[in-house]
Amino acid sequence: MLYQYKAKDQNGVLRQGEVEAKNPEDIYAMLKKEGLFLLSLREVKPKKTISLGLYSGVSLKDLAVFTKQLQVMVQAGMSLVSALRSQGEQTENKKLAKIALQLASAVEGGKALSSALSEYPSVFSPLYINTVLAGETSGKLEEVLASLSDTLEKDYDLRSKIKGAMIYPAFILTALIAVVIIILIYVVPSLTKLFKELGGTLPLVTRILIKSSDFARTFWWAVLLGILGLIILLRLYKKTKTGAYLLDALKINLPIFGPLVRKIYMARFCRTASTLVKAGLPITQILKTAKSIITNSIYQDALEKVAKKVENGLPLALALKETGHFPTMVHQLIYIGEESGKLEESLDTLADYFEKEVTATTSALASLIEPILIVIIGIAVALIVFSVIKPIYGLTEIL
């Protein structure tokens, strides 16, 4: 059961939070052990809510800050339970704060931190859980948390750069769609009345514009339902094995965006592998974790084959090369790392390289998309103006 408590420490400072326990006596004993005097205690009843996920509100930035602070506290000499409880009391994200308190109770009850983390798969990825597990096994939890914090921060920075580069093109595209909708729904109907009053035969482009306007105003609901239905069908299709494979193959082979997507996957794979190598995990376990991090069935199948070949004694570099899905640079540097005993450094170098490539490619794509969208807007406006001016000009010539 979940309880909410208020207590004071030996200096009279108020402490409060939530903790899971079988009964109030366990909480009293726990607080007494930490030198706290219990003031009040009440059971927290679970709220009946409908949601897509209880802990889906924890962002990558929240998790990166949480991990960094936890690492600093452990490094300063705090016990893991005290550090987690402190995080639960000071973390701004309420859901993450609640999880931290529940983790503290679980660890205090004798459960390993990695095991407790695995109960929240929507917040803590397999990379996170396996890295912590490796730190617990090797007795280097502090070092592992530092490495994990660094990985999360770099991942957050990379995603922020990608989103930032795409904001302006997205704004232009939205503006283009808004302009077309306004013209079709409000401007064209007014001109249609004018054309009917003037009479005469309208040019083809003008008739197409008027028909498009009539369709948009009459069947707007059908258009929205069609778009919504298409999205639902695509999602359902992606859940099938064939659909997932075909859509993922399309994603990495698109003429313009395909190379960017592949670089993102390479950056994610190399950073994940580097973090887990530092933590001391075996290669087969690293490959299984990387498979769950990369959400593309093509690369998941490739990593599964690589894991089997490595289990059978094949070097990692050669196994990656045989799949045909990893760039030459990747398996060459990994080969050098394996031969020299510096695999961690090789993977770090690759991760840094691909992250820089993703940033550069994203910026280049944004610079390319902007003028293309502006040209499209110009052509759309020119066609609309032409379809309006042409019949008016023709009618004035007749008159």
HELIX and SHEET records of a PDB file:
HELIX    1   1 PRO A   24  LYS A   33  1                                  10    
HELIX    2   2 LEU A   60  GLN A   75  1                                  16    
HELIX    3   3 LEU A   80  GLN A   90  1                                  11    
HELIX    4   4 LYS A   94  GLU A  108  1                                  15    
HELIX    5   5 LEU A  113  LEU A  117  1                                   5    
HELIX    6   6 PRO A  126  SER A  138  1                                  13    
HELIX    7   7 LEU A  141  ILE A  182  1                                  42    
HELIX    8   8 ILE A  183  VAL A  187  3                                   5    
HELIX    9   9 VAL A  188  LEU A  198  1                                  11    
HELIX   10  10 LEU A  204  THR A  218  1                                  15    
HELIX   11  11 TRP A  220  LYS A  239  1                                  20    
HELIX   12  12 LYS A  241  ASN A  253  1                                  13    
HELIX   13  13 GLY A  258  ALA A  279  1                                  22    
HELIX   14  14 ILE A  283  ILE A  293  1                                  11    
HELIX   15  15 SER A  297  GLU A  311  1                                  15    
HELIX   16  16 LEU A  316  THR A  323  1                                   8    
HELIX   17  17 THR A  328  SER A  340  1                                  13    
HELIX   18  18 LEU A  343  ILE A  398  1                                  56    
SHEET    1   A 3 LEU A  14  GLU A  20  0                                        
SHEET    2   A 3 LEU A   2  LYS A   8 -1                                        
SHEET    3   A 3 PHE A  37  GLU A  43 -1                                        
END                                                                             
